[in-house]
Amino acid sequence: MERLLRSMACRSVVVRKACFVVTAAFAAAIFADVTEMAAPAQQSFDPRDVAGHWVRTTPIVSFGNVPSGGRDNPTVQEAPFTPEGRKRYDANKPGYGPRRSTQRNDPLGRCEPLGLPRQLNAEIVEPHSTWQIVQTPGRIVQFFEYRHDWREIWMDGRALPASKDAEPKWNGYSVGRWDGNTLVVESIGFDDRSWIDKFGYPHSDEMRLEERYRRVDAETLELVMTITDPVVYAKPWSSDTKRMKLNREKTKRWDEQIYCVPSEEFPFQRLIQSGNVVEP
């Protein structure tokens, strides 16, 4: 390249500026070609394909414990509680986080389903900080390895049931649609015995949950959740952006079949003196 550029040296004062421009453009073009050859090829993906095993990579393992205030003044985002919400929050005694109690009443310790959105936090430590999506044209099914639970998201255009007809369920009722390349899931009809996360944030049976999934690239899925619950929270409350990485090796391993078995869980809670109230 050096020899080639020297051969293009500008000898005439009149054409020096023009020659310099041509020479610089030629060098830039060569550099761009070399850079393109060196850069790894971007793996193609369908932004509307969210199927696969997804592992949480973001450090926040809850819905409510979202840091704010910056590095110099680290604080925790305060939930926009109503008076009733504050009362329910104070009554919940988690075994994790800043309010950790020696007398816990976490539903997890009673083998109750974790429900949504707690399942979506992927709060359990690796290798269980994962969930799987199976996608068909009319329905998406989401499997949660820990506690061996699952939920369905209907994509066939049906509407959610009326609130008065939605008997509360652990995972509620969910429908989905595409907004551009973002999967938007709306859910209602939740059993209010579950917690939003392991830090004891509550919800009522009037909670509406919105999930927004966006596939950023071939390996990354982002999720933001927003809760609207006028009984517990004075305004809609959104989670942090949870990032998940595609685990292509997961399908090569046998399912661990992790269930919560009362005859095993309750003696274990007593053995370790967890303080969790295991009796309903």
N, C-alpha and C positions, 0 to 999 in steps of 0.2 A: 504493500500500500504506500509506503514511504517513497519508493522509487517512482510510483505512478504519480503521486502528488508533486514530486520534484519536476517531473516532465511537464507538468501543467503550470510551472512557475510563470508569473506575470512579468514580462520583460519590458513592456511598453507602458509608459506613464499614463497614456491616454486610456488604455483598456484595463489598467490595474484594478480599479474598483469592480468592474464587471467580471473580471477574471476571478477576483477573490470571492465574489458571490457564488459563481459557478463551482469553484473549488470547494467551498464550504458546504454547499448543497450536496455535492457528490460524496464528500466525506460523511455527512450526516446520513445519507441514504445507506452507505455501506455499514455504518455503525448500527442503524436500525435493523438491517438484515441480520447482522451478527447477534444482536440482542434478542431478536425474535427466535433465532435458531437455538439460543442458549436457554430461553425461558421454557419451563415445563408446560406441556400442553394442558389447557383447562379441560377437565373432564366434563363431558356433556351430561345434562340431566334434564328431566321434565319437571318444571317447577310445580306442576299439579300432581306429581307422584310423591306422596308422603309415606309410602309403605316402607316397612323395615323395622329393625330393632334400633331404638334410639337411646343413647346413654347421656345422662346429664353431665355437662362439662363446666357449667357455671357453679361458683362456690356456694351460692345461697340455696339452702335446702328447705326453705319455707316460703309461705306466701307473704307473711306479715313482717318478717325481720329484715326489712330492706334498709341498708345503710343510707344515711343522708348526712349532710353537713360538711363533707369534704374530709381530707386526710388530717387536717389540723384540728378539726372539731368533730370527731366521729360520734354520731348519734344514731338512733334507730327511728325510722319513720313511724310516727304515731298514727294508729288507725283512727279514722274519723268516727269515733263511737257516738251513738245516741246514748242517753242515760240507761236505757234497757240493755244496750250492747255492752256498756261498761260493767253493768251488774253481772251479765253472763260471763264476760271475760274474767272478772275477779273470782267467779265461782269455779272456773276451770283451773286445775292444778297440774301443770305439765311437769314432766321429768327432764326437760331439756331447756336450754336457753337461760336468759336472765332471770326468769321467774321460777326456776327449778325448785320443786318442793319435795320434801321427804314424805309427804302424804299426797301421792298423785291420784288423779282420777281420769287418766288418759284412756279413752275407749279402746285404744290399741291393746292395752294390758288385759282387757276383758274379752279379747278375740272378736270384737265387733268390727264390721267392715270399716275401712278408712274413709270411703266415700270420696266425692269430688268437692273441691279441687285438691284435696290432700294427696290423692294418688298421683296427680299430675306433677307435684313438686319433686317426685323421685327422691324423697328425703332419706331413704335407706342408703347406707354406705355401699360402695362398690363391693362386689360386682352386681348388686341388686338395684343400683340407682338407674333403672332402665324400664322402658315399656316398649311394647311392640304395636305397630299399626298394620292391620290387614285391610286393604282397600279394594272395594268393588264399585261398579258404577252406581249402585243404589244404596250402598251401606258401607260404612267404615266401622271396623271393630278394633277396639283398643284393649290390649291385654297387659295386665300389670303382674309382673313376676312375683313380687313380694305379696303374700297373702292370696296369690292365685286368683285374682279377680279380673273382671272384664266389663266393658260397657260398649254400647252400640250408638252410632251416630247415623241417623237416617238422612240419605242424600237424594231421596226420590221426590222431593218437592212437597212432602206433607208438612202441615203446620203443627206446631206444638199444641198439646191439649190445653183447653181452658184451665185456668188456675183452679177453679172449683172442681174440676174433674181429674186433676192430677194428684192421685194418692201419693203421699211422700214416699220416696224410695232412696236407698243409699246413694245410687249414682244418677238419680233423676231421670228426666226424659230429654233427649238431645236430637236436634236437627242441624244439618250443615248446609252450606252453600259456598260457592266461590265468588269472591270479590276481586276480580282480576286474577292474580296468582296467589291470593291469600285465602286460606281456608278459614271460614268464619263459622264457629259452632255456638249455638244458643241452647241453653239448658234451663229447665225449671223443675220444680217438684222434688226438692231434696228433704231427706229426713234430718231434722235438726239435732239429732244426737251426735252426729259426726262433728269433727273440728275442721277448720280450714287448713291448719297445719299443726305440727307437733308442739308448737309454742302456745297452744290453747286458744287461738282466735276462734270465736264462735260464729254461727250463722243461724238464721231462722228458716222455717219452711217456706218463707216468701223470697228467699234468695234466687236471683237470676244470675247465671254465670255465662260470660262470653269468653270464648277462647279464639285467639287469632294465631294461626300457624302460617309460617312463611319459610319455604325452602330457599335458603340463601345460596347454596351451591350443592354439588353432588354429595357432600359429606355433612352438611350442617342444616339443622332445622331450628327455627326460633319460635318461641311461644310466649305470648303475653295474655294474661287473664285479667278480666275485670268483673268485680262483684258489685251487684246492685241489690241491696237489702235494706229497705227503709226501716225495718224493725231494729236492726243492729248497727247499721252504718248510716251516717247523716248524708252521705253523698257516695257516688260510685267510687270504688277503690280498686286500683290496678296493681298488679304484681310487677316485679322487675322483668326484664327480658330474659327468659330462660333459654339457654342454648344447648342443643342436643347434638351428639355426633353419631353418625351411622356406624353400627357395629356389624360388619359383614361376616364376622366369624361366629356370631352367636348362633346362627342356624346349624352350625356343625356340632353343637353340644346338646346333650339331653336336657330336657326340662327338669329343673330341680324339684318341682311340685312342692312349693313352700306354702303350707297351710298353717293356720293358727289352730291348734288342737287344745281345747280347754284342759283335758286330762294331763297335758304336758306343760302348757303355759302357766297354769295357776300354781302348781308345785314349784315351778322355776321362779316365779315372782316371789314366792315366800322364801325360797332357798337363798336368793340373793338379797332378800330384805329390801326390795325395791320401793316399798311403801305404797305401791299402786293398789287401789281398791279393786279387787278382782271380782267381788260379788256384785251383781247388777244392783 
